[in-house]
Every structure is written in C-alpha cells, then in structure tokens.
Amino acid sequence: ARAPAACLNFNCMLILLPVCRNLLSFMRGSCGCCRRTLRRQLDRNLSFHKLVAYMIALHTVIHIIAHLFNFERFMDCQLDEKGPLNAALSKVGNNGSYVNPIRTPRTNPTIMAFTTVAGLSGIAITLALILMITSSTEIIRRSYFEVFWYTHHLFVIFFAGLVIHGIGRIVRGQTESSLKQHNATYCKDKYAEWG
C-alpha cells in the first residue's frame, strides 16, 4: 500500500498546479525566451489536470486493494493460520509497539474501517474522490455545470482527509528510534526463543 500511497501524494501535489490561474498567468508573462512553446504547453493545462486525475483514481484503487490484501494477511497471522512465527509476531507488542495492527481475532474489515482514524479518513477521501470523478464526466459537466462546480469543491475535504489519513499509523515503517528500541540483529540471531 505504500507505493501507490507515495504516487498518490505526488499526484495530489500536481493536480492543483494546472488549475491555478494566477500561476499560469505569471508563467505566461515571465517566460520571454521560449514564449510560443511554453504557451502551447500551458494551454493544455486541463488535459494535464485530467491525466493526473486518472492517475489518482488508478492509484486509489491499487491502494485500497493493497490494504485489503494486507488486512487479510494480518488477520490470518492473528488467527494462527500462517505458521507459528507469524502467530508469535502477531502477539508481540501489546504495549503499543506492535507488528500486527490487528490486535484481536474478533475483528473484521468493517470494524477497522469505521473505528480507526485511517479508516474513517480513507472512506471520506474515497467518497469525495468518487463524487468529483463522476461529476466531471463530460455529460454531467456540460449539462449540469453547477453539479460539477460544487462537487469539485470537495477537494477541501479530500486534501484535509489526506493529511489526516496518515495519522492512524496502521502501516508503519522502521525508523531510527524503533531500530534503537528493538535490536533487529538480536532478534534475527535468537529466533529459536520466539515461541
């Protein structure tokens, strides 16, 4: 889930640039050396905006599917279905420094989605994105421009949700402080004592 998340972060940074009118006006006026070539590229700003939006939609689907696979794998480890090593690692860290974010065998994806910060913000982000994408189809945009205009203002909820989504820390990486707290080479050498 991290690779599409990184692509999502990058594309979400890019999506606002082609629709910033002041930035485009400034760039058109400040580039005197390659005026004709740059102006032609700047006039294609909406095509670039749509392309980036397609990439955001694609990476969102990949990100959600990756989280579903991760959840299934974590659940199998918690239920002792993936071998004794994975089961032992799932039980480690009841003090908050856990390896497996699934802390009980009685949970399911719905409980995780509606009781965690990452789950709730992910649902809000996905709903906002679905509404923005469906209202930006050509039929709706030409026939009901107000619907397109007002649903595209959900970008505020979308970007606020992006900021909040990572706070849940469901999938965590190794940091310098976590490597100091948990000596990886000691664990690697003493695997027979794990349980």
N, C-alpha and C positions, 0 to 999 in steps of 0.2 A: 504494500500500500504506500510505501514511502516514495518510490519512483514516480508514480502518477501524481502524488501529492506535490512533489517538487515541480513537476511540469505544470500542475495547476497553479501553484504560486507564481511561477514565471509568466504564464499566460494571463493570469488575472492582473499582473502588473502591466502587461502590454495592452490589455483590452481598452483601457481608458485613453491611452495616448492618441489613437486616431480620431477620437471624437471630441478632443479638447480644441475648441475653435480658436482660442487665444494663442495656444501653442502653434497651431497650424498657420495662423496669420503671421506670427512672429517669424517662423521658419521661412515662409514665402518671401517676406520682406528682407530678411537678413542675408540670404544667400544670393550674392550677385554673380559669383563666378560660374556656377552651373545652374543658372536660373531655369532654363527650359526643361532640362532633365529632371531636376528636383520638383518643379511644379507639376510635371506629369505624374510623378510618383505620389506627391501629396494629394493630387486629385483622386487617387484610388484609395483614399483613406477608409471609406465604408467597406470596400472589398476586403481590405486587411482586417477591419473590425469583425466582419462576418467569418473570415477564416480563423481568426483567433477564437471566436465564439464556438465554432465547430470543434476546435481542439479542446476547449474547456469541456464541452459536452462529452467528447470521447474519453478524456482523462477522468472525468467524473464517473462514468460508467466503469472504467477499469478500476478506479479507486474503491468504489462500492463493492465490486465483485471480489477484489483482493481482501477487503475487510471481512466479507462473508466467508471466504476460504480460511482466513486467519482465525475467525471465531470458531469455525468447525474444528480446526486443528487444536486450538486451545481447549475446546470443550472435550474432545477425545482424550487429550492428555489429562484433564482433570478427572475424567471417568475411568482412568487406568486402562484405556484401550490402545495406547500407543507404546506400550512397554514399560518396564519398571523405572528406567532412567527418566523418561518424560513425566511419569507419575510422581517421582520423587522431586523433580524440579518444579512441578506444579504446586507442591505442598510447601516449598521454600518461601519464606518471607512474609509471614503473617503480620510482621511489624511495619508494613508499608513499603518494604523494599522487595517487591515480588517480581517474579519472572513471568508468571501467567496472570493476566488481568482478570481471568475468570476465577473467582475466589470460592465458589460453591458449586457442587454438581447439580443444584436445583435451579439453574438459570437457563435462559434461552435468549435468542437474538432480540426479541421484543422487549424483554426486561432491560437488556443492556442499552437498547436504542432509546428507551423512554425514561431511564433513570440516571443516565450519565450526562455530563456536560457535553462531551464529544458527540454522543448520540443525538441529543436534542438539537445541538447546533448543526450537526450534519443533516438532520431532517429539514431544518429551516432553510439551510443553504440549498439543498436539493429541490425543495418545493419552489423557492424563489427562482432558481435556475430553470426549472421546468416551465413555470409561468412566463418567464422572459423569453425563452426559446419558442414556445408555442405561439405567443402573441406576436412574435417577429416574423412569422411566415408571411409571404407576400400577399396572400389573400386577406388576412386579417389586417396587415399593415396598410393596405390600400383601401379597404372597405371601412375599417373601424380604427382610424389612426389614433383616436383617444385611448383605446384599449392598449394599443402598442405603447403609446407615450407613458401612460400611468403605470403599466406593469414594468416598464423599463426603469422606473424609479424605485423598484425593489432592489436595485443594485446597492442601495444603502444597507438593507438587511443582509444582502449577500456578502458584502465586504465586512460588515460587523460580525457576521457568523464565521467568516474565515478567520478573523482574529481570535474569536472565542474558541473555535473548534480544536485548536492545538492545546488548549489549557487542560483538557481532560487527561492528557498524557497516558492514553491507553496503550499505545505502542511507543516504547521508549528506547532510546539508543544508549550506547555506552558513552559515558563522559569521563573526564579525568577524575572527578571526585568519586564516581561509582567504581572506577578501577582501583582507586586507593582504598576504598572501603571493602571491596571484595577482590581478593587476590586471585586472578584467573589461573596463574600457573600453579598455585597451591591446589585449587580445585581440580585442575587437569591431572596432577600427579597423584591425587588421593581419591580417584573416582570410585574405588572399591568400598570406601567408607560412606558413600552417599545413601545407602539404604538398600 
